[in-house]
Amino acid sequence: MKPKGTLSAFLFLSLDGFYKGENEDISWHSHGPEESKFSEDNLNSGNTLLFGKRTFQMMESFWTSESAFQTFPMVAKQMQNAPKLVLSHSKLNTKWKHTDTLEPNWVQQILQLKEKGTSITILGSGEVVRQCSDLGLLDHYSLMVDPIAIGKGESLFGGLKSTQSLKLESTKSFASGSVLLNYKKIQDDSVEE
């Protein structure tokens, strides 16, 4: 019997808990060689990537650029080849390969994909993470905490409608001072179907 898939979230956070600063600013996030190698290893997992529309457009703009292929060639290639899903309420115009838009019944789509054994990772997309958290869909959270406080921005868990009980599974420190925190959701069978 094929094991069920999972829904995970991977986000960068400031020390004060923001995943982006004012005016969508993420320039404070540092991505060195060690973090790049970590990204390569994780993209090798074969997970389907899930984005909100704004994050998708930002990712597409960067990861399809010549600069991305020169600076992070392996990650850019893996991003190009990864299956990608976008949660969008409006039409999506894209030329990025292997991209599909989720339907209005996206919760059922996610549940069906997990049931089929598909593992999905939300990259960035804090609003999507909050929605999936409130719906009880998320199984794992990987939070890369950068050694910087930015003072103002958008909190990852700001506005949650339900408490999220998590269990720390592992940590990883990077030479840059960033720390990766891997949490598993403590199941409460609250998934809305």
Contact map, one row per residue, 1 for C-alpha under 8 A:
1110000000000000000000000000000000000000000000000000000000000000000000000000000000000000000000000000000000000000000000000000000000000000000000000000000000000000000000000000000000000000000000000
1111000000000000000000000000000000000000000000000000000000000000000000000000000000000000000000000000000000000000000110000000000000000000000000000000000000000000000000000000000000000000000000000
1111100000000000000000000000000000000000000000000000000000000000000000000000000000000000000000000000000000000000000010000000000000000000000000000000000000000000000000000000000000000000000000000
0111110000000000000000000000000000000000000000000000000000000000000000000000000000000000000000000000000000000000011111000000000000000000000000000000000000000000000000000000000000000000000000000
0011111000000000000000000000000000000000000000000000000000000000000000000000000000000000000000000000000000000000111111110000000000000000000000000000000000000000000000000000000000000000000000000
0001111100000000000000000000000000000000000000000000000000000000000000000000000000000000000000000000000000000000010011110000000000000000011100000000000000000000000000000000000000000000000000000
0000111110000000000000000000000000000000000000000000000000000000000000000000000000000000000000000000000000000000010000111100000000000000111100000000000000000000000000000000000000000000000000000
0000011111000000000000000000000000000000000000000000000000000000000000000000000000000000000000000000000000000000000000111100000000000000011111000000000000000000000000000000000000000000000000000
0000001111100000000000000000000000000000000000000000000000000000000000000000000000000000000000000000000000000000000000001111000010000000010111100000000000000000000000000000000000000000000000000
0000000111110000000000000000000000000000000000000000000000000000000000000000000000000000000000000000000000000000000000001111000000000000000011110000000000000000000000000000000000000000000000000
0000000011111000001000000000000000000000000000000000000000000000000000000000000000000000000000000000000000000000000000000011010000000000000001110000000000000000000000000000000000000000000000000
0000000001111100001000000000100000000000000000000000000000000000000000000000000000000000000000000000000000000000000000000001000000000000000000111100000000000000000000000000000000000000000000000
0000000000111111111100000000000000000000000000000000000000000000000000000000000000000000000000000000000000000000000000000000000000000000000000111100000000000000000000000000000000000000000000000
0000000000011111111000000000100000000000000000000000000000000000000000000000000000000000000000000000000000000000000000000000000000000000000000001111110000000000000000000000000000000000000000000
0000000000001111110000000000000000000000000000000000000000000000000000000000000000000000000000000000000000000000000000000000000000000000000000001111110000000000000000000000000000000000000000000
0000000000001111110000000000000000000000000000000000000000000000000000000000000000000000000000000000000000000000000000000000000000000000000000000001111000000000000000000000000000000000000000000
0000000000001111111000000000000000000000000000000000000000000000000000000000000000000000000000000000000000000000000000000000000000000000000000000000000000110000000000000000000000000000000000000
0000000000001111111110000000000000000000000000000000000000000000000000000000000000000000000000000000000000000000000000000000000000000000000000000000010111110000000000000000000000000000000000000
0000000000111100111110000100000000000000000000000000000000000000000000000000000000000000000000000000000000000000000000000001010000000000000000000000000011110000000000000000000000000000000000000
0000000000001000011111011100000000000000000000000000000000000000000000000000000000000000000000000000000000000000000000000000000000000000000000000000000011100000000000000000000000000000000000000
0000000000000000011111111100000000000000000000000000000000000000000000000000000000000000000000000000000000000000000000000000000000000000000000000000010111000000000000000000000000000000000000000
0000000000000000000111111000000000000000000000000000000000000000000000000000000000000000000000000000000000000000000000000000000000000000000000000000000111000000000000000000000000000000000000000
0000000000000000000011111000000000000000000000000000000000000000000000000000000000000000000000000000000000000000000000000000000000000000000000000000000000000000000000000000000000000000000000000
0000000000000000000111111100000000000000000000000000000000000000000000000000000000000000000000000000000000000000000000000000000000000000000000000000000000000000000000000000000000000000000000000
0000000000000000000111111111000000000000000000000000000000000000000000000000000000000000000000000000000000000000000000000000000000000000000000000000000000000000000000000000000000000000000000000
0000000000000000001110011111100000000000000000000000000000000000000000000000000000000000000000000000000000000000000000000000000000000000000000000000000000000000000000000000000000000000000000000
0000000000000000000000001111110000000000000000000000000000000000000000000000000000000000000000000000000000000000000000000000000000000000000000000000000000000000000000000000000000000000000000000
0000000000000000000000001111110000000000000000000000000000000000000000000000000000000000000000000000000000000000000000000000000000000000000000000001010000000000000000000000000000000000000000000
0000000000010100000000000111111000000000000000000000000000000000000000000000000000000000000000000000000000000000000000000000000000000000000000000100000000000000000000000000000000000000000000000
0000000000000000000000000011111100000000000000000000000000000000000000000000000000000000000000000000000000000000000000000000000000000000000000000100000000000000000000000000000000000000000000000
0000000000000000000000000000111111110000000000000000000000000000000000000000000000000000000000000000000000000000000000000000000000000000000000000000000000000000000000000000000000000000000000000
0000000000000000000000000000011111110000000000000000000000000000000000000000000000000000000000000000000000000000000000000000000000000000000000000000000000000000000000000000000100000000000000000
0000000000000000000000000000001111111000000000000000000000000000000000000000000000000000000000000000000000000000000000000000000000000000000000000000000000000000000000000000000000000000000000000
0000000000000000000000000000001111111100000000000000000000000000000000000000000000000000000000000000000000000000000000000000000000000000000000000000000000000000000000000000011000000000000000000
0000000000000000000000000000001111111110000000000000000000000000000000000000000000000000000000000000000000000000000000000000000000000000000000000000000000000000000000000000010000000000000000000
0000000000000000000000000000001111111111000000000000000000000000000000010010000000000000000000000000000000000000000000000000000000000000000000000000000000000000000000000000000000000000000000000
0000000000000000000000000000000011111111100000000000000000000000000000000000000000000000000000000000000000000000000000000000000000000000000000000000000000000000000000000000000000000000000000000
0000000000000000000000000000000001111111110000000000000000000000000000000000000000000000000000000000000000000000000000000000000000000000000000000000000000000000000000000000000000000000000000000
0000000000000000000000000000000000111111111000000000000000000000000000000010000000000000000000000000000000000000000000000000000000000000000000000000000000000000000000000000000000000000000000000
0000000000000000000000000000000000011111111100000000000000000000000000000110010000000000000000000000000000000000000000000000000000000000000000000000000000000000000000000000000000000000000000000
0000000000000000000000000000000000001111111110000000000000000000000000000000000000000000000000000000000000000000000000000000000000000000000000000000000000000000000000000000000000000000000000000
0000000000000000000000000000000000000111111110000000000000000000000000000000000000000000000000000000000000000000000000000000000000000000000000000000000000000000000000000000000000000000000000000
0000000000000000000000000000000000000011111111100000000000000000000000000010011001000000000000000000000000000000000000000000000000000000000000000000000000000000000000000000000000000000000000000
0000000000000000000000000000000000000001111111100000000000000000000000000000010000000000000000000000000000000000000000000000000000000000000000000000000000000000000000000000000000000000000000000
0000000000000000000000000000000000000000111111100000000000000000000000000000000000000000000000000000000000000000000000000000000000000000000000000000000000000000000000000000000000000000000000000
0000000000000000000000000000000000000000001111110000000000000000000000000000000001000000000000000000000000000000000000000000000000000000000000000000000000000000000000000000000000000000000000000
0000000000000000000000000000000000000000001111111000000000000000000000000000000001100000000000000000000000000000000001111000000000000000000000000000000000000000000000000000000000000000000000000
0000000000000000000000000000000000000000000001111100000000000000000000000000000001111000000000000000000000000000000001111000000000000000000000000000000000000000000000000000000000000000000000000
0000000000000000000000000000000000000000000000111110000000000000000000000000000001111000000000000000000000000000000000011110000000000000000000000000000000000000000000000000000000000000000000000
0000000000000000000000000000000000000000000000011111000000000000000000000000000000011110000000000000000000000000000000011110000000000000000000000000000000000000000000000000000000000000000000000
0000000000000000000000000000000000000000000000001111101100000000000000000000000000011110000000000000000000000000000000000111100100000000000000000000000000000000000000000000000000000000000000000
0000000000000000000000000000000000000000000000000111111100000000000000000000000000000111000000000000000000000000000000000000101100000000000000000000000000000000000000000000000000000000000000000
0000000000000000000000000000000000000000000000000011111110000000000000000000000000000111000100000000000000000000000000000000000000000000000000000000000000000000000000000000000000000000000000000
0000000000000000000000000000000000000000000000000001111111000000000000000000000000000000000000000000000000000000000000000000100000000000000000000000000000000000000000000000000000000000000000000
0000000000000000000000000000000000000000000000000011111111100000000000000000000000000000000000000000000000000000000000000001100000000000000000000000000000000000000000000000000000000000000000000
0000000000000000000000000000000000000000000000000011111111110000000000000000000000000100000000000000000000000000000000000000000000000000000000000000000000000000000000000000000000000000000000000
0000000000000000000000000000000000000000000000000000111111111000000000000000000000000000000000000000000000000000000000000000000000000000000000000000000000000000000000000000000000000000000000000
0000000000000000000000000000000000000000000000000000011111111100000000000000000000000000000000000000000000000000000000000000000000000000000000000000000000000000000000000000000000000000000000000
0000000000000000000000000000000000000000000000000000001111111110000000000000000000000000000000000000000000000000000000000000000000000000000000000000000000000000000000000000000000000000000000000
0000000000000000000000000000000000000000000000000000000111111111000000000000000000000000000000010000000000000000000000000000000000000000000000000000000000000000000000000000000000000000000000000
0000000000000000000000000000000000000000000000000000000011111111100000000000000000000000000000000000000000000000000000000000000000000000000000000000000000000000000000000000000000000000000000000
0000000000000000000000000000000000000000000000000000000001111111101100000000000000000000000000000000000000000000000000000000000000000000000000000000000000000000000000000000000000000000000000000
0000000000000000000000000000000000000000000000000000000000111111100110000001001100000000000000000000000000000000000000000000000000000000000000000000000000000000000000000000000000000000000000000
0000000000000000000000000000000000000000000000000000000000011111110110000001000100000000000000010000000000000000000000000000000000000000000000000000000000000000000000000000000000000000000000000
0000000000000000000000000000000000000000000000000000000000001111111110000000000000000000000000000000000000000000000000000000000000000000000000000000000000000000000000000000000000000000000000000
0000000000000000000000000000000000000000000000000000000000000001111111000000000000000000000000000000000000000000000000000000000000000000000000000000000000000000000000000000000000000000000000000
0000000000000000000000000000000000000000000000000000000000000100111111100000000000000000000000000000000000000000000000000000000000000000000000000000000000000000000000000000000000000000000000000
0000000000000000000000000000000000000000000000000000000000000111111111111001000000000000000000000000000000000000000000000000000000000000000000000000000000000000000000000000000000000000000000000
0000000000000000000000000000000000000000000000000000000000000011111111111101100000000000000000000000000000000000000000000000000000000000000000000000000000000000000000000000000000000000000000000
0000000000000000000000000000000000000000000000000000000000000000011111111000000000000000000000000000000000000000000000000000000000000000000000000000000000000000000000000000000000000000000000000
0000000000000000000000000000000000000000000000000000000000000000001111111000000000000000000000000000000000000000000000000000000000000000000000000000000000000000000000000000000000000000000000000
0000000000000000000000000000000000010000000000000000000000000000000111111111000000000000000000000000000000000000000000000000000000000000000000000000000000000000000000000000000000000000000000000
0000000000000000000000000000000000000000000000000000000000000000000111111111100000000000000000000000000000000000000000000000000000000000000000000000000000000000000000000000000000000000000000000
0000000000000000000000000000000000000001000000000000000000000000000010011111110000000000000000000000000000000000000000000000000000000000000000000000000000000000000000000000000000000000000000000
0000000000000000000000000000000000010011001000000000000000000000000000011111111000000000000000000000000000000000000000000000000000000000000000000000000000000000000000000000000000000000000000000
0000000000000000000000000000000000000000000000000000000000000011000110011111111100000000000000000000000000000000000000000000000000000000000000000000000000000000000000000000000000000000000000000
0000000000000000000000000000000000000000000000000000000000000000000010001111111110000000000000000000000000000000000000000000000000000000000000000000000000000000000000000000000000000000000000000
0000000000000000000000000000000000000001001100000000000000000000000000000111111111000000000000000000000000000000000000000000000000000000000000000000000000000000000000000000000000000000000000000
0000000000000000000000000000000000000000001000000000000000000010000000000011111111000000000000000000000000000000000000000000000000000000000000000000000000000000000000000000000000000000000000000
0000000000000000000000000000000000000000000000000000000000000011000000000001111111000000000000011100000000000000000000000000000000000000000000000000000000000000000000000000000000000000000000000
0000000000000000000000000000000000000000000000000000000000000000000000000000111111100000000000001100000000000000000000000000000000000000000000000000000000000000000000000000000000000000000000000
0000000000000000000000000000000000000000001001111000000000000000000000000000011111110000000000000100000000000000000000000000000000000000000000000000000000000000000000000000000000000000000000000
0000000000000000000000000000000000000000000000111000000000000000000000000000000011111000000000000110000000000000000000000000000000000000000000000000000000000000000000000000000000000000000000000
0000000000000000000000000000000000000000000000011110000000000000000000000000000001111100000000000111000000000000000000000000000000000000000000000000000000000000000000000000000000000000000000000
0000000000000000000000000000000000000000000000011110000000000000000000000000000000111110000000000011110000000000000000000000000000000000000000000000000000000000000000000000000000000000000000000
0000000000000000000000000000000000000000000000000111100100000000000000000000000000011111000000000011110000000000000000000000000000000000000000000000000000000000000000000000000000000000000000000
0000000000000000000000000000000000000000000000000111100000000000000000000000000000001111100000000000111001000000000000000000000100000000000000000000000000000000000000000000000000000000000000000
0000000000000000000000000000000000000000000000000001100000000000000000000000000000000111111100000000110000000000000000000000000000000000000000000000000000000000000000000000000000000000000000000
0000000000000000000000000000000000000000000000000000000000000000000000000000000000000011111000000000000100000000000000000000000000000000000000000000000000000000000000000000000000000000000000000
0000000000000000000000000000000000000000000000000000000000000000000000000000000000000001111100000000000000000000000000000000000000000000000000000000000000000000000000000000000000000000000000000
0000000000000000000000000000000000000000000000000000000000000000000000000000000000000001111110000000000000000000000000000000000000000000000000000000000000000000000000000000000000000000000000000
0000000000000000000000000000000000000000000000000000100000000000000000000000000000000001011111000000100000000000000000000000000000000000000000000000000000000000000000000000000000000000000000000
0000000000000000000000000000000000000000000000000000000000000000000000000000000000000000001111100000000000000000000000000000000000000000000000000000000000000000000000000000000000000000000000000
0000000000000000000000000000000000000000000000000000000000000000000000000000000000000000000111110010000000000000000000000000000000000000000000000000000000000000000000000000000000000000000000000
0000000000000000000000000000000000000000000000000000000000000000000000000000000000000000000011111000000000000000000000000000000000000000000000000000000000000000000000000000000000000000000000000
0000000000000000000000000000000000000000000000000000000000010001000000000000000100000000000001111110000000000000000000000000000000000000000000000000000000000000000000000000000000000000000000000
0000000000000000000000000000000000000000000000000000000000000000000000000000000110000000000000111110000000000000000000000000000000000000000000000000000000000000000000000000000000000000000000000
0000000000000000000000000000000000000000000000000000000000000000000000000000000111110000000000011111000000000000000000000000000000000000000000000000000000000000000000000000000000000000000000000
0000000000000000000000000000000000000000000000000000000000000000000000000000000000111100000001011111100000000000000000000000000000000000000000000000000000000000000000000000000000000000000000000
0000000000000000000000000000000000000000000000000000000000000000000000000000000000011100000000000111110000000000000000000000000000000000000000000000000000000000000000000000000000000000000000000
0000000000000000000000000000000000000000000000000000000000000000000000000000000000001111000100000011111000000000000000000000000000000000000000000000000000000000000000000000000000000000000000000
0000000000000000000000000000000000000000000000000000000000000000000000000000000000001111000000000001111111001000000000000000000000000000000000000000000000000000000000000000000000000000000000000
0000000000000000000000000000000000000000000000000000000000000000000000000000000000000010000000000000111111001000000000000000000000000000000000000000000000000000000000000000000000000000000000000
0000000000000000000000000000000000000000000000000000000000000000000000000000000000000000100000000000011111000000000000000000000000000000000000000000000000000000000000000000000000000000000000000
0000000000000000000000000000000000000000000000000000000000000000000000000000000000000000000000000000011111111000000000000000000000000000000000000000000000000000000000000000000000000000000000000
0000000000000000000000000000000000000000000000000000000000000000000000000000000000000010000000000000011111111100000000000000000000000000000000000000000000000000000000000000000000000000000000000
0000000000000000000000000000000000000000000000000000000000000000000000000000000000000000000000000000000011111110000000000000000000000000000000000000000000000000000000000000000000000000000000001
0000000000000000000000000000000000000000000000000000000000000000000000000000000000000000000000000000000011111111000000000000000000000000000000000000000000000000000000000000000000000000000000001
0000000000000000000000000000000000000000000000000000000000000000000000000000000000000000000000000000011011111111100000000000000000000000000000000000000000000000000000000000000000000000000000000
0000000000000000000000000000000000000000000000000000000000000000000000000000000000000000000000000000000001111111110000000000000000000000000000000000000000000000000000000000000000000000000000000
0000000000000000000000000000000000000000000000000000000000000000000000000000000000000000000000000000000000111111111000000000000000000000100000000000000000000000000000000000000000000000000000000
0000000000000000000000000000000000000000000000000000000000000000000000000000000000000000000000000000000000011111111100000000000000000000000000000000000000000000000000000000000000000000000000000
0000100000000000000000000000000000000000000000000000000000000000000000000000000000000000000000000000000000001111111111100000000000000000000000000000000000000000000000000000000000000000000000000
0001111000000000000000000000000000000000000000000000000000000000000000000000000000000000000000000000000000000111111111110000000000000000000000000000000000000000000000000000000000000000000000000
0001100000000000000000000000000000000000000000000000000000000000000000000000000000000000000000000000000000000011111111000000000000000000000000000000000000000000000000000000000000000000000000000
0101100000000000000000000000000000000000000000000000000000000000000000000000000000000000000000000000000000000001111111000000000000000000000000000000000000000000000000000000000000000000000000000
0111110000000000000000000000000000000000000000000000000000000000000000000000000000000000000000000000000000000000111111100000000000000000000000000000000000000000000000000000000000000000000000000
0001110000000000000000000000000000000000000000110000000000000000000000000000000000000000000000000000000000000000111111110000000000000000000000000000000000000000000000000000000000000000000000000
0000111100000000000000000000000000000000000000110000000000000000000000000000000000000000000000000000000000000000110011111000000000000000000000000000000000000000000000000000000000000000000000000
0000111100000000000000000000000000000000000000111100000000000000000000000000000000000000000000000000000000000000010001111100000000000000000000000000000000000000000000000000000000000000000000000
0000001111000000000000000000000000000000000000111100000000000000000000000000000000000000000000000000000000000000000000111110000000000000000000000000000000000000000000000000000000000000000000000
0000001111000000000000000000000000000000000000001110000000000000000000000000000000000000000000000000000000000000000000011111100110000000000000000000000000000000000000000000000000000000000000000
0000000011100000000000000000000000000000000000001110000000000000000000000000000000000000000000000000000000000000000000001111100000000000000000000000000000000000000000000000000000000000000000000
0000000011110000001000000000000000000000000000000010001000000000000000000000000000000000000000000000000000000000000000000111110000000000000000000000000000000000000000000000000000000000000000000
0000000000000000000000000000000000000000000000000011011000000000000000000000000000000000000000000000000000000000000000000111111110000000000000000000000000000000000000000000000000000000000000000
0000000000100000001000000000000000000000000000000000000000000000000000000000000000000000000000000000000000000000000000000001111111000000000000000000000000010000000000000000000000000000000000000
0000000000000000000000000000000000000000000000000001000000000000000000000000000000000000000000000000000000000000000000000000111111100000000000000000000000010000000000000000000000000000000000000
0000000000000000000000000000000000000000000000000011000000000000000000000000000000000010000000000000000000000000000000000100111111110000000000000000000000000000000000000000000000000000000000000
0000000010000000000000000000000000000000000000000000000000000000000000000000000000000000000000000000000000000000000000000100111111111000010000000000000000010000000000000000000000000000000000000
0000000000000000000000000000000000000000000000000000000000000000000000000000000000000000000000000000000000000000000000000000011111111100000000000000000000011011000000000000000000000000000000000
0000000000000000000000000000000000000000000000000000000000000000000000000000000000000000000000000000000000000000000000000000001111111110000000000000000000000000000000000000000000000000000000000
0000000000000000000000000000000000000000000000000000000000000000000000000000000000000000000000000000000000000000000000000000000111111111110000000000000000000000000000000000000000000000000000000
0000000000000000000000000000000000000000000000000000000000000000000000000000000000000000000000000000000000000000000000000000000011111111110000000000000000000001010100000000000000000000000000000
0000000000000000000000000000000000000000000000000000000000000000000000000000000000000000000000000000000000000000000000000000000001111111100000000000000000000001110000000000000000000000000000000
0000000000000000000000000000000000000000000000000000000000000000000000000000000000000000000000000000000000000000000000000000000000111111100000000000000000000000000000000000000000000000000001110
0000000000000000000000000000000000000000000000000000000000000000000000000000000000000000000000000000000000000000000000000000000000011111110000000000000000000000000000000000000000000000000011110
0000001000000000000000000000000000000000000000000000000000000000000000000000000000000000000000000000000000000010000000000000000000011111111000000000000000000000000000000000000000000000000000100
0000011110000000000000000000000000000000000000000000000000000000000000000000000000000000000000000000000000000000000000000000000010011001111110000000000000000000000000000000000000000000100000000
0000011100000000000000000000000000000000000000000000000000000000000000000000000000000000000000000000000000000000000000000000000000000000111110000000000000000000000000000000000000000001100000000
0000011110000000000000000000000000000000000000000000000000000000000000000000000000000000000000000000000000000000000000000000000000000000011111000000000000000000000000000000000000000111100000000
0000000111000000000000000000000000000000000000000000000000000000000000000000000000000000000000000000000000000000000000000000000000000000011111100000000000000000000000000000000000001111100000000
0000000111100000000000000000000000000000000000000000000000000000000000000000000000000000000000000000000000000000000000000000000000000000000111110000000000000000000000000000000000011110000000000
0000000011111000000000000000000000000000000000000000000000000000000000000000000000000000000000000000000000000000000000000000000000000000000011111000000000000000000000000000000000011100000000000
0000000001111000000000000000000000000000000000000000000000000000000000000000000000000000000000000000000000000000000000000000000000000000000001111100000000000000000000000000000001111000000000000
0000000000011110000000000000000000000000000000000000000000000000000000000000000000000000000000000000000000000000000000000000000000000000000000111110000000000000000000000000000001111000000000000
0000000000011110000000000000110000000000000000000000000000000000000000000000000000000000000000000000000000000000000000000000000000000000000000011111000000000000000000000000000011100000000000000
0000000000000110000000000000000000000000000000000000000000000000000000000000000000000000000000000000000000000000000000000000000000000000000000001111100000000000000000000000000011000000000000000
0000000000000111000000000001000000000000000000000000000000000000000000000000000000000000000000000000000000000000000000000000000000000000000000000111110000000000000000000000000000000000000000000
0000000000000111000000000000000000000000000000000000000000000000000000000000000000000000000000000000000000000000000000000000000000000000000000000011111000000000000000000000000000000000000000000
0000000000000111010010000001000000000000000000000000000000000000000000000000000000000000000000000000000000000000000000000000000000000000000000000001111110000000000000000000000000000000000000000
0000000000000001000000000000000000000000000000000000000000000000000000000000000000000000000000000000000000000000000000000000000000000000000000000000111110000000000000000000000000000000000000000
0000000000000000010011000000000000000000000000000000000000000000000000000000000000000000000000000000000000000000000000000000000000000000000000000000011111000000000000000000000000000000000000000
0000000000000000011111000000000000000000000000000000000000000000000000000000000000000000000000000000000000000000000000000000000000000000000000000000011111100000000000000000000000000000000000000
0000000000000000011111000000000000000000000000000000000000000000000000000000000000000000000000000000000000000000000000000000000000000000000000000000000111110100000000000000000000000000000000000
0000000000000000111100000000000000000000000000000000000000000000000000000000000000000000000000000000000000000000000000000000000000000000000000000000000011111100000000000000000000000000000000000
0000000000000000111000000000000000000000000000000000000000000000000000000000000000000000000000000000000000000000000000000000011011000000000000000000000001111100000000000000000000000000000000000
0000000000000000000000000000000000000000000000000000000000000000000000000000000000000000000000000000000000000000000000000000000001000000000000000000000000111111000000000000000000000000000000000
0000000000000000000000000000000000000000000000000000000000000000000000000000000000000000000000000000000000000000000000000000000000000000000000000000000001111111000000000000000000000000000000000
0000000000000000000000000000000000000000000000000000000000000000000000000000000000000000000000000000000000000000000000000000000001000000000000000000000000001111100000000000000000000000000000000
0000000000000000000000000000000000000000000000000000000000000000000000000000000000000000000000000000000000000000000000000000000001001100000000000000000000001111111000000000000000000000000000000
0000000000000000000000000000000000000000000000000000000000000000000000000000000000000000000000000000000000000000000000000000000000000100000000000000000000000011111000000000000000000000000000000
0000000000000000000000000000000000000000000000000000000000000000000000000000000000000000000000000000000000000000000000000000000000001100000000000000000000000001111100000000000000000000000000000
0000000000000000000000000000000000000000000000000000000000000000000000000000000000000000000000000000000000000000000000000000000000000000000000000000000000000001111110000000000000000000000000000
0000000000000000000000000000000000000000000000000000000000000000000000000000000000000000000000000000000000000000000000000000000000001000000000000000000000000000011111000000000000000000110000000
0000000000000000000000000000000000000000000000000000000000000000000000000000000000000000000000000000000000000000000000000000000000000000000000000000000000000000001111100000000000000000110000000
0000000000000000000000000000000000000000000000000000000000000000000000000000000000000000000000000000000000000000000000000000000000000000000000000000000000000000000111110000000000000011110000000
0000000000000000000000000000000000000000000000000000000000000000000000000000000000000000000000000000000000000000000000000000000000000000000000000000000000000000000011111000000000000011110000000
0000000000000000000000000000000000000000000000000000000000000000000000000000000000000000000000000000000000000000000000000000000000000000000000000000000000000000000001111110000000001111000000000
0000000000000000000000000000000000000000000000000000000000000000000000000000000000000000000000000000000000000000000000000000000000000000000000000000000000000000000000111110000000001111000000000
0000000000000000000000000000000000000000000000000000000000000000000000000000000000000000000000000000000000000000000000000000000000000000000000000000000000000000000000011111000000001110000000000
0000000000000000000000000000000000000000000000000000000000000000000000000000000000000000000000000000000000000000000000000000000000000000000000000000000000000000000000011111100000111100000000000
0000000000000000000000000000000000000000000000000000000000000000000000000000000000000000000000000000000000000000000000000000000000000000000000000000000000000000000000000111110000111000000000000
0000000000000000000000000000000000000000000000000000000000000000000000000000000000000000000000000000000000000000000000000000000000000000000000000000000000000000000000000011111011110000000000000
0000000000000000000000000000000001100000000000000000000000000000000000000000000000000000000000000000000000000000000000000000000000000000000000000000000000000000000000000001111111100000000000000
0000000000000000000000000000000001000000000000000000000000000000000000000000000000000000000000000000000000000000000000000000000000000000000000000000000000000000000000000000111111000000000000000
0000000000000000000000000000000100000000000000000000000000000000000000000000000000000000000000000000000000000000000000000000000000000000000000000000000000000000000000000000011111000000000000000
0000000000000000000000000000000000000000000000000000000000000000000000000000000000000000000000000000000000000000000000000000000000000000000000000110000000000000000000000000111111100000000000000
0000000000000000000000000000000000000000000000000000000000000000000000000000000000000000000000000000000000000000000000000000000000000000000000011110000000000000000000000000111111110000000000000
0000000000000000000000000000000000000000000000000000000000000000000000000000000000000000000000000000000000000000000000000000000000000000000000011100000000000000000000000011110011111000000000000
0000000000000000000000000000000000000000000000000000000000000000000000000000000000000000000000000000000000000000000000000000000000000000000001111000000000000000000000000011100001111100000000000
0000000000000000000000000000000000000000000000000000000000000000000000000000000000000000000000000000000000000000000000000000000000000000000011111000000000000000000000011111000000111110000000000
0000000000000000000000000000000000000000000000000000000000000000000000000000000000000000000000000000000000000000000000000000000000000000000111100000000000000000000000011110000000011111000000000
0000000000000000000000000000000000000000000000000000000000000000000000000000000000000000000000000000000000000000000000000000000000000000000111000000000000000000000001111100000000001111100000000
0000000000000000000000000000000000000000000000000000000000000000000000000000000000000000000000000000000000000000000000000000000000000000001110000000000000000000000001111000000000000111110000000
0000000000000000000000000000000000000000000000000000000000000000000000000000000000000000000000000000000000000000000000000000000000000000011110000000000000000000000111100000000000000011111000000
0000000000000000000000000000000000000000000000000000000000000000000000000000000000000000000000000000000000000000000000000000000000000000000000000000000000000000000111100000000000000001111100000
0000000000000000000000000000000000000000000000000000000000000000000000000000000000000000000000000000000000000000000000000000000000000000000000000000000000000000000000000000000000000000111111000
0000000000000000000000000000000000000000000000000000000000000000000000000000000000000000000000000000000000000000000000000000000000000000000000000000000000000000000000000000000000000000011111000
0000000000000000000000000000000000000000000000000000000000000000000000000000000000000000000000000000000000000000000000000000000000000001000000000000000000000000000000000000000000000000001111100
0000000000000000000000000000000000000000000000000000000000000000000000000000000000000000000000000000000000000000000000000000000000000011000000000000000000000000000000000000000000000000001111110
0000000000000000000000000000000000000000000000000000000000000000000000000000000000000000000000000000000000000000000000000000000000000011100000000000000000000000000000000000000000000000000011111
0000000000000000000000000000000000000000000000000000000000000000000000000000000000000000000000000000000000000000000000000000000000000011000000000000000000000000000000000000000000000000000001111
0000000000000000000000000000000000000000000000000000000000000000000000000000000000000000000000000000000000110000000000000000000000000000000000000000000000000000000000000000000000000000000000111
